[in-house]
Amino acid sequence: MNWLYFLLGRRKPLTAEQRARALIKAVDAGGLPLNAAIVNDIARQLGLEVSSRARMEETIGRIREALGRV
């Protein structure tokens, strides 16, 4: 397996901002996120307080606003 790591290299994990931009790009392209926990996790990593009962559309809107400030 070491040869596989050598060939592919190690990728750095995506930052919260990169994950958020990818999420917004996918939503704008017509995709729907299937896992609300992932959307909430992205929002929390951006520093937003998110209720587990919040609607996903509201959370995505707040992520958009947060990216607008960055």
N, C-alpha and C positions, 0 to 999 in steps of 0.2 A: 504494500500500500504506500510505502514511502515514495516510490517512483511516480505514483499518481499525484501526490502532493507536489512533487518536483515539477511535473509537467503542467499541472493546472495552476499551481501557486495558491497561496492563501488569499482569499478575498476579505477585505475589511467589511465588517457589518455596516449596513446602511445607517446613516444618522436619522434622527427623528424627522428632520426637515426633508430629507430625501424620501423617506417613507411617506410623508404627508403629501409631497408633490406627486409621487407616483399614484397615491390613492385618488387625489383630485383629478389627475390626468385620466385615470381609468373611469371615474365617474362621468367626466365630461365626454368621454368617448362612448358613453351609453352603458357602461357596466354598472352592476349593482353589487356592493359588498355583501357577502353572505354571512360574515361573522362580525357581529356587533362588538365583541370583545376586542378584536384587532383594531377596529376604528377607535374604541375608547382608549386602548393602550397608546395609540399614536397621539391622540389628543392629550393624554396625561403626560407623555414624554415632551410635548410642546409646552407644558406648564399650565394646561387648562384643567379646571376642576370639572369632572364629568360624573353625573349620576348614572348608576347602572340602569336606571329606568328611563333615561333620556332617549328621545327618538333619534334614530340614526341620522335622519335628515338634518336635525338641529345640530348634532355633533359635527357633521360634515360642513355645515355652514360656519360653525365656529372655527373649524380648522382652516377654512378658506380665509376667514378674517385674520386669523393668526398669521397665516402665510403672507397676507397683504402687508402686515406690519414688519415682517422680516426683510 
